[in-house]
Structures are given as C-alpha cells and as structure tokens.
Amino acid sequence: MPVKPTYPGVYVEEIPSGVRTIVGVSTSVGAFLGTFRKGLLDEAVQCFSFADFEREYGGLERTSDASYAVQQFFLNGGTEAWVVRVADTVFGAPPTAPPTNAAAAEATLSTAGGVPVFRVRAGRRIRGGTALNPGIWGNDLRLEVDYDTADPGRLWNLAVSEVRVDGDRTVVVQSETFQNLTMEPDTPNNALEVVNQGSRLVQLDRDGMAAIPSPFVASFRPAASGTMSGDLPASVPAVASIDTVEVTLHVGSGPSVDIGPVALALDFGTPPAVPASHTVWAQVLERALRAAAGAAAFTGDPDFRPAFRDYLLGATVRLVGNGTPGNPRRFVVSLGRAARPYDARSTLTFSGADAANYLLDGASAVVQPQQRALAGGRDGRVVDAAGSFQVPASFFQGVAAAKTGLYALEDVDLFNILCIPDAARMPAASMRALYAEAEAYAEARRAMLLVDIPSSVNGLDQMQTWLGDNESLRHPNAAVYFPRTNVPDRLNQNRPRSIGASGTIAGLYARTDAQRGVWKAPAGTDARLRNVESLGYLLTDQQNGALNPLGVNCLRNFPVYSNICWGARTLDGADVIESDWKYVPVRRLTLYLEESLYRGTKWVVFEPNDEPLWAQIRLNVGAFMQDLFRKGAFQGTTPRDAYFVRCDATTTTQQDIDSGIVNIEVGFAPLKPAEFVIIKIQQIARLAEA
C-alpha cells in the first residue's frame, strides 16, 4: 500500500515486479498398484527407495509381480514412487468355501484373572483414523508384557516385535517398546492413546469388551508374559521346608514336545539359613533353573537338548511389586530367547510338594506364553486353476467416492507414470476393463500408463493377436512394451523370473528425464535395461519392423549394448492412426507443460482481467517457455520458431471478460525422435587423368 507522506523527508516504497516464476513439475513420479505381503489397504504411501518399500510393504513377494516392478523401478533410476496395496476383502461362502477375505492378525490380552483388557490388531494410524494391515505377515508379530516400570504395582510395558524364522533361528525384523502404560482413563500414559499414536505395527481397541472398572483398580492390566506367581506372603518360609520343586517346559502347544518334570536344585547355602528377603528367593530360583540346563538334568528327547539348554540357560526370575496393599510382590519367570528353535508359545509350569511355597504351583501361578503371537492374518488372495494367487479386478478398480483401489491415488498430489503389473495375470476381459479405467484416470491426472502383457504372449504372432484383441486400449496416454523381461529372483536363488516391463520402463523414464529431459525419447543405445538378465523373446529387425508400425515398443538385445529399449511410441502411435500423440516424449512433454502451467498460473484467478494482467501472463509463461527452449526442448533456432504465448484482446474478448474468463494460448514445436536414420551413399566416378 502506498505510504502517505506526513512529514518532510524520504519515503521508500517496494514495488512488486510482477514476475511470478513458473516451476516445472516433476516428470517421473511412479505410481504402483498391486498386491503385497503387507501394508495398508487402499492407502497411497510414498517411497523414496526400495528400502522404504521393504519397510512398508515387506519387500519382494513371490506371488506379487508388482513387488518386482517396484524393485526394477528403483534399480533403473526411479527416485520417488507412490504405492497402493489392494486385497480381496469379501468373505467367501463357508462351509462350501473357506473365507478368502484379507484379515488383520489379532490377539486379545487379559488380566491375570482372565478378564480381557484389550484387542491388538496389525495396523497403524493414518489420516482420518486407523487402517488395518491385513495379511499373514501379522502372524509373525509378537507381544510381550512386563512390569519393570517406575511403578511395578500399577504400570506396565508393552513390547511389539516382528520376527522372521530362518531355518531354526528366529530373527527380530523390527520392534517397538512402550513403557509405563496404564489402562486408567484420562491419563497421559493411557495405553490405547500411546500405542495407537506411536506404533507402526499394531493398534489397540476395546470394541465389545467389558467396561473398565470404576473406580479404577491397578490390577486391570494385561498379565505379564511368562509364569507369574501368586501374591507372595510378607514372611518367608524356612529353608528346611523347601526340598521338592520341579519344572516342566511346554514348547509351543504340542504335548509331544513337553519336557519334564525336571527337579530343581535349590541351594540357599551351607549351613541352611532363613533367607532375609524375597529377592534372595528370586536369585536362588533363577540359579536353579539355569543349573537345570545341564545335560545331567535333562531327561527328554535328545534331539531337543540344545534348545532345552538355551531356554533354561537364559531364564530370569524378576520380583515385581512392593508388598503394599494393591501392589503385592510376585515372581515373574521368563525363558531365554536364544533357543533354536524358539517358540513364543512356550510356557513353564511348576509342580512338586514345595512349589506352593513360591506360590508357583498350579493353584496359585498365572501361566502365560513367553510372548503372545498374533493370529488369523490372511492375505485375501485365492488360488486359481493355474495355481496363481489372484485378486479380482474390482478391487484394483476400486470406488472413486471411497478412494479405494486405483482411486486411492486421489490423495496423491502428483504422479506421472502409472503401473499395474498384476493386471497381466488377470483374465483377458478383467484386464481390459481395469486398463480401460486406468487409462481414463491417467488422462485425467495427466499421467502415462504402462501396460504389461501376459506371460502367455511370448512370440511375434501372439503379440499381434494380443493387439487385435485389445484394440480398445489404444490411447495417447498409454504405452506397451514387448517382450516381457527376465530378472534375477532373489527369492528363488536368483533364477530368472518373467515379469512385465512396466517397472523397468518406468525407471528408465525417470533416468532419461534426469539425464536428458522429458523431451528425450526413453529409448536408444543409452536406454539400457538394468537388472534384466534376458528378454522373453529375441526380435529380429524384420520382426521389430512388423510391430513398430502397430504402436508396440520393442525391447531388443544388441551386442555390447546388451538389453535396451528400442521404441518410443504410445498405444495411439500406430501409423494408420496418424495421431498427434504418436511418440512418448511428445506426449509426456505436453503433459509436463499442461501440469506446470496449470499449477503455475493459479495466481491469475480473481485478478483484474485486462491488459496489465495479460502482460504479466505473457511475461511469466514466456519466461518458462524460454527456459525450456534454451535447454533444447523444442524445435527451431529462434524462440519465434520454437514457441509462442498469446494472451491479449485477440484471445480474450469482451464477452470472455464479462464471463470472467481469460484465455491463454501456448504453442510449441516438439522434438520428435529420429526413428529412421537413412544413410545415402553415392559412388562417384573419378575421371581419368590426361
């Protein structure tokens, strides 16, 4: 606002230049829709590396072509991808068919008295609420509760671990620990609030459970993992009465592997004396358990001896509580975790005439698994007649209003390359329906769709037949590549695995954009296909010549150059169509200009619609186009030959002004790839010298 002079002196005013920089958008953000081992359903998650994808979605999965496509995207130069997981969430029809829906693994934790406290489900909090994370991966989640807190009589800790079993070894993949929790409502460390807001693995709920006691009692908390004694008396029994305690180890839930009973050697020293405290009792019991790991004490199956030893060698006995009313002292006995194999369901039970002195006998103790395993997780995929895991196309298509399936990408600000690798596994009609909807959506979002071909299309004739059957998929925002690629499969000892080319080509698009620009065709001798061991079919020049005019981009193998991309046409690029969008770089450059100008001219809205505004528009858009011209994005030796920007009284009439419309016309001369290099050689006759 101009300064109103009120006193003699110098006044300074800052005048806006009118230049509003238009920033070009990214051109190589990938979007992948598929089935994965884990991950939130119908939620787009941003990944900047394959490591991000592994953490969020579990990495490669043998039944998921999409997981291999994501790997190929990052290996070939991709740097940013949005990933959406889909699964079948519709129940089957029991009892004739088992339920096939995707379900999140869960478990219910109860008090020492058996009262349910809360339910734990695989999932995490997202925008607008909680999303479950279904799949059998959740069956590998383990829960552990202990009372080693600032207030052992009232508070408790929860540890959540995801494990992986390699042979007989249990490896922790990731873990979370939440300390000093309580179920008391309206407290800062309320368990449901702390865990649900902080965990990326699980969510807690109390749906359908009994009300929390009012007034609140400290005992309303999940029982500690392991074996917990009854409330210890204030006075300690004489040592002379302690002579018979036996322990039985139950491995998992099968009685066939129960070990015991094994007598414990309780050594209070010589001569015997009355222990001064329950702490001494805990120390003696822990030493006795570890001593029982010796070979002489083992009478079970010899094959289980190493695991039995590891269970007991790492055993611990903790004393919780302080002996005050409402906070009694108790022993909590835990097994060692180094056992191979280690079974989280393993339990310890105590028996013998004097086990009651420790309140560890069957009438007093609370016997819990060493860790509580979640169960009931299902992937939501059914096996078809060919033995392939399938999810119906309808779950990929999703519902726009609910933002499910394909439309989960509505929450993504920008993506440029859409891949649906699992579509190639679907029946032909389902695949066409899915790709048709994806093409329409890609056009609306100014993105390109990379179409994958089925594994059955592995020859020239079959590719031509596939094109004839899918003529309805011809679209300027789509491209198809032949043949399929063979990549090393780390889940199968690096043997070749056949996958569609979409993930590899999406990464190639990104690499070419970074090195040369979106106007450069992602093809040629420098368009090498990384991590592609071989191609599903080796094309000759003549066969390439039969497919290229039909709008099929061929992948070729040339000596020295290895496997490369040798085509840059859209599915609308068949010669007979004569489309303006015949070439991939031309179409992608146009989409880039549209999106950049769309975002960069929003400041124009509600500005006075007259020549000063038009001049600013010409200045700003012209500066953007001039920058691209200098980078070599257009044909022509001068800006006049390469592009134009019109916004004046000839484009915006008085009627337009009255209607609140300003018209901006932008034209450009695109660079088209040199598909055919013609070399003309002429022989000249040299005249004979005189």
Beta strands, then each sheet from edge to edge (+ up, - down):
strand 1: 30-34
strand 2: 45-47
strand 3: 81-85
strand 4: 102-103
strand 5: 106-110
strand 6: 116-126
strand 7: 129-132
strand 8: 141-146
strand 9: 156-166
strand 10: 169-181
strand 11: 202-205
strand 12: 227-228
strand 13: 246-250
strand 14: 259-263
strand 15: 316-320
strand 16: 330-334
strand 17: 347-351
strand 18: 366-367
strand 19: 372-373
strand 20: 378-379
strand 21: 382-383
strand 22: 389-390
strand 23: 417-419
strand 24: 448-451
strand 25: 478-482
strand 26: 485-489
strand 27: 495-499
strand 28: 534-535
strand 29: 553-558
strand 30: 562-565
strand 31: 643-646
strand 32: 665-668
sheet 1: 2+ 3- 1- 23- 24- 25- 29- 30+
sheet 2: 4+ 20-
sheet 3: 5+ 6- 7+
sheet 4: 5+ 6- 11+
sheet 5: 10+ 9- 8+ 19-
sheet 6: 15+ 16- 12+ 18-
sheet 7: 14+ 13- 17+
sheet 8: 21+ 22-
sheet 9: 27+ 26- 28+
sheet 10: 31+ 32-
end
